[in-house]
Amino acid sequence: MKIKTMKLVPLLALPLVVLVGGARADTVRLAFAGDVMLADGVGRAIAAGADPLAAFSSRLAGADYRIANLEFTVSTGGTALPNKRYTFRADPAVLSVMKGRFDAVSVANNHSGDFGKQAFTDTLAHLDTAGIRRFGGGPNLAEAHAPLWIEKKGLRIALLGYNEFKPRAFEAGVGLPGIAWSEDAQVIADIRAARRAGADIVVPFMHWGWEYEEAPTLRQRELARKMIDAGADVVVGGHPHVIQPAEHYRGRLIVYSLGNFVFDGFDAPEAWQGWLLYLDFDRRGLAAWHTQLAQIGADGFPSPVPGAMTPCGRRGEPKISECRNP
């Protein structure tokens, strides 16, 4: 996969805040990773006994619940879509490296349907067998849009997943398996429904934006604001294969793109980095958050970068700060 080389946009010079250690006893820490793609070269490495998540194992273990975007189909069947440039399919055995590291994955992305509806259905079944929960897709439209509920330390957290990058043919139907498509009215209705169902916290996980663009589009910004206006506590995004910035709107956090996490085949350095995002929630909402920089090698494996400065913040801070990665 070849992309043009782009200049990295530097982070603003902001006050130093160091966040280390785990979440407080009265908070629930969620960890979000961007695109995890375990097919192709990464899949062959796993088959040979390698572990692409080994370097992040202890950092993932420090969260109460771990979430990633599953950027491939898990199946041994199906046929690659003929007019799609990149299609990703991995043997179900690759899920062994995710088990115990990630609790749930979003399947709301532009690769879940790469090998057809049956292979997508296989993906759901293999995730279920591995004990990895999934959201943003399902055997029908209603289940694709249903929230994933996390209940820990007295908090009820609803995760919602949506894709808005072509092809829309992957969308779930009333009686058809597929992913949750990002229609504004439906997204807003889903957020409000989660609130009515008793969610203390609502987090939409979006697959959006233009690939390899380091600034969010006007569409991303407008939709993020609509979701927060509808009741979302934090909006998290991915898909562009590069990191995009974080910002506040009405005091609530938006992280536009986490970039890649496990992914090989890129030429430009901008695609070799991603953020692992930690969100600490309590009864009042988001109490604190920080990002851990992941440097991705030519093999597609991520490694943490101690000492790197990445965005972070605490409740009540009007601006986004920078934290030194442990």
C-alpha positions in Angstrom: 0.0 0.0 0.0 1.6 3.2 -1.1 0.7 6.7 -0.1 2.2 10.1 -0.6 4.6 11.4 1.9 3.2 14.3 4.0 4.6 16.6 6.6 3.5 15.9 10.2 1.6 18.8 11.8 3.4 19.5 15.2 1.3 19.6 18.4 0.9 22.9 20.0 3.3 23.8 22.7 1.2 23.4 25.8 1.8 22.9 29.5 3.4 19.6 30.6 1.2 17.2 32.5 2.5 13.7 33.4 -0.1 11.0 33.8 1.1 7.6 34.9 -0.3 4.5 36.6 -3.8 3.1 36.5 -7.2 4.7 36.9 -8.5 5.7 40.3 -10.6 3.2 42.2 -13.8 5.2 41.6 -13.2 5.5 37.8 -13.6 3.2 34.8 -10.7 3.3 32.3 -11.4 2.5 28.7 -8.6 2.0 26.2 -9.3 2.7 22.5 -6.9 1.6 19.7 -7.3 2.5 16.0 -7.1 0.1 13.1 -6.0 -3.4 13.9 -5.3 -5.4 10.7 -4.1 -9.0 11.3 -4.2 -10.2 7.7 -1.4 -10.3 5.0 2.1 -9.9 6.5 0.9 -9.6 10.1 -1.2 -12.7 9.7 1.8 -14.7 8.3 3.9 -13.5 11.2 1.3 -14.7 13.7 1.1 -18.0 12.0 4.9 -18.3 12.4 4.5 -17.7 16.1 5.0 -13.9 16.4 2.9 -11.7 18.7 2.2 -8.2 17.3 0.6 -7.0 20.6 3.4 -8.2 22.9 4.9 -4.7 23.4 1.6 -3.2 24.4 0.4 -6.1 26.5 1.1 -4.5 29.9 -0.3 -1.2 28.9 -3.5 -2.8 27.6 -3.8 -4.7 30.9 -3.9 -1.4 32.8 -7.3 -0.6 31.5 -10.7 -1.9 32.7 -12.0 -2.4 29.2 -10.1 -2.4 25.8 -11.6 -1.6 22.4 -10.2 -1.6 18.9 -11.4 -1.2 15.3 -11.2 -4.7 13.5 -10.0 -3.7 10.1 -10.3 -7.2 8.4 -12.7 -10.1 7.9 -12.2 -13.2 10.0 -13.0 -16.1 7.7 -11.6 -18.8 5.5 -14.4 -18.4 3.0 -15.9 -15.8 0.7 -14.6 -14.1 -2.4 -12.8 -10.7 -2.5 -14.9 -7.9 -4.0 -13.7 -7.5 -7.6 -13.6 -3.7 -7.7 -12.1 -3.0 -4.3 -8.4 -2.1 -4.3 -7.5 -3.5 -0.9 -9.3 -6.5 0.7 -8.3 -8.0 4.1 -9.1 -11.5 5.3 -7.4 -13.4 8.1 -7.6 -16.9 9.4 -9.6 -17.2 12.7 -6.5 -18.3 14.5 -5.2 -14.7 14.5 -7.8 -13.8 17.2 -5.7 -15.7 19.7 -3.4 -12.6 20.0 -6.3 -10.3 20.6 -8.0 -12.6 23.2 -7.2 -11.2 26.7 -5.8 -8.0 25.2 -9.0 -6.6 23.7 -12.5 -7.0 25.2 -14.5 -5.7 22.2 -14.0 -4.5 18.6 -16.0 -2.3 16.3 -16.8 -3.9 12.9 -18.2 -0.7 11.5 -15.6 0.0 8.9 -15.0 -0.3 5.1 -13.3 -3.7 5.2 -15.8 -5.8 7.2 -17.6 -6.8 4.0 -14.5 -7.3 1.8 -15.3 -11.0 1.2 -19.1 -10.9 1.2 -22.0 -11.3 3.6 -21.1 -14.9 4.5 -17.5 -14.0 5.4 -18.9 -11.1 7.5 -21.3 -13.5 9.3 -18.2 -15.8 9.9 -16.4 -12.9 11.4 -19.2 -12.3 14.0 -19.3 -16.0 14.8 -15.5 -16.3 15.3 -15.4 -13.2 17.5 -18.2 -14.7 19.6 -16.3 -18.0 19.9 -13.1 -16.1 20.9 -15.0 -14.2 23.6 -14.4 -10.9 22.0 -17.5 -8.7 22.0 -18.4 -6.7 18.9 -20.5 -3.7 18.0 -21.2 -1.5 15.0 -22.5 -4.5 13.0 -24.5 -7.6 13.3 -26.9 -10.1 11.7 -29.5 -7.4 11.1 -30.1 -3.7 11.1 -31.3 -3.5 14.7 -28.4 -5.4 16.2 -25.9 -3.4 14.1 -27.2 -0.2 15.7 -27.5 -1.6 19.2 -25.0 -0.3 21.8 -22.4 -2.5 23.4 -23.1 -2.2 27.1 -20.2 -2.0 29.6 -21.2 -2.2 33.3 -18.3 -1.6 35.7 -18.0 0.0 39.1 -21.6 1.1 39.1 -21.4 2.8 35.7 -23.4 1.9 32.6 -21.4 2.8 29.4 -22.9 2.5 25.9 -20.5 2.2 22.9 -21.9 2.8 19.4 -20.0 2.2 16.2 -20.6 3.7 12.7 -18.9 3.7 9.3 -19.4 6.4 6.7 -16.6 5.5 4.2 -17.6 3.6 1.0 -18.8 1.1 0.0 -22.2 1.4 1.6 -23.0 -2.1 0.3 -21.7 -3.3 3.6 -24.6 -1.7 5.5 -26.9 -4.0 7.5 -30.6 -4.3 6.4 -33.8 -5.2 8.2 -33.0 -8.9 7.7 -29.5 -8.7 6.3 -26.1 -8.9 8.1 -23.8 -5.9 7.9 -22.5 -2.8 9.6 -24.1 0.3 11.0 -24.0 3.2 8.5 -23.6 6.7 9.7 -26.8 8.5 8.9 -27.1 11.6 11.1 -30.7 11.2 12.1 -30.1 7.5 13.0 -26.9 8.2 14.9 -28.6 10.9 17.0 -31.6 8.7 17.6 -29.3 5.9 18.8 -27.5 8.2 21.2 -30.7 9.4 22.7 -32.1 5.9 22.9 -29.0 4.8 24.8 -29.5 7.7 27.3 -33.2 6.6 27.7 -32.1 3.1 28.3 -30.0 4.2 31.3 -26.6 4.9 29.9 -24.4 7.0 32.3 -21.8 7.4 29.5 -22.2 7.3 25.7 -19.2 7.0 23.4 -19.6 6.8 19.6 -16.6 5.2 17.8 -16.6 6.5 14.2 -15.0 5.3 11.0 -14.8 8.5 9.0 -12.8 11.2 7.2 -10.4 11.1 4.2 -7.5 8.7 4.2 -4.1 10.2 4.9 -5.5 13.6 5.7 -4.1 14.9 9.0 -6.9 17.5 9.6 -10.5 16.5 10.1 -13.0 17.4 7.5 -15.8 19.9 8.0 -18.1 16.9 7.9 -16.3 15.2 10.8 -16.4 18.4 12.8 -20.1 19.0 12.2 -21.1 15.4 12.9 -19.0 15.3 16.1 -20.8 18.4 17.4 -24.2 16.9 16.5 -23.4 13.8 18.5 -22.3 15.8 21.6 -25.4 18.0 21.3 -27.4 14.7 21.3 -25.8 13.5 24.5 -22.5 11.8 23.6 -19.8 12.3 26.3 -16.8 11.6 24.1 -16.4 11.1 20.3 -13.6 8.8 19.2 -12.6 8.3 15.5 -10.4 6.4 13.1 -10.0 5.3 9.5 -7.6 8.0 7.9 -4.5 5.8 8.7 -2.9 8.9 10.3 -3.4 10.6 13.6 -5.8 13.6 13.6 -6.0 16.1 16.5 -8.1 16.2 19.6 -10.3 19.1 20.6 -13.1 20.1 23.1 -16.6 21.1 22.2 -18.9 22.3 24.9 -16.4 20.9 27.4 -16.5 17.4 25.8 -13.7 15.6 24.1 -13.4 14.7 20.4 -10.5 12.6 19.2 -10.8 12.7 15.4 -8.5 9.8 14.4 -6.3 7.4 16.4 -4.4 6.4 13.3 -3.2 2.8 12.8 -2.3 0.4 15.7 -1.4 -2.9 14.0 -1.0 -2.5 10.3 1.7 -3.3 7.7 2.2 -2.2 4.0 2.5 1.5 4.3 5.4 3.6 2.9 4.9 7.0 4.5 6.1 7.6 8.1 2.8 9.3 9.1 1.0 5.9 8.8 3.5 4.3 11.1 2.1 6.0 14.2 -1.1 5.8 16.2 -2.5 6.6 19.6 -3.7 4.3 22.3 -6.4 6.5 24.0 -7.2 6.1 27.7 -10.5 7.5 29.0 -11.2 7.6 32.7 -14.9 8.0 33.5 -16.8 8.5 36.7 -20.4 9.6 37.6 -19.7 13.1 36.4 -18.4 12.0 33.0 -14.9 12.1 31.6 -12.5 12.7 34.6 -9.2 12.4 32.8 -7.7 11.2 29.5 -4.4 10.6 27.9 -2.8 9.2 24.8 0.1 6.8 24.4 2.1 7.0 21.2 2.6 3.8 19.3 5.4 3.5 16.7 4.6 0.9 14.1 7.5 -1.1 12.6 7.8 -2.4 9.0 6.3 -5.7 10.2 3.1 -3.8 11.3 3.8 -4.3 15.0 3.3 -1.4 17.4 5.7 -0.4 20.2 5.1 2.3 22.9 7.3 5.4 22.7 8.3 6.3 26.3 9.0 10.0 26.7 6.9 11.1 23.8 4.6 14.1 24.3 1.0 13.5 23.3 -2.4 15.1 24.1 -4.1 14.6 27.5 -6.3 16.5 29.9 -8.4 16.4 33.0 -11.9 17.6 33.8 -12.1 21.3 34.3 -9.0 22.1 32.1 -10.2 24.4 29.3 -7.3 23.5 27.0 -5.7 20.3 25.8 -2.4 19.7 27.4 0.5 17.4 26.6 1.6 14.5 28.7 4.9 12.7 28.7 4.3 9.0 27.8 5.5 6.6 30.5 
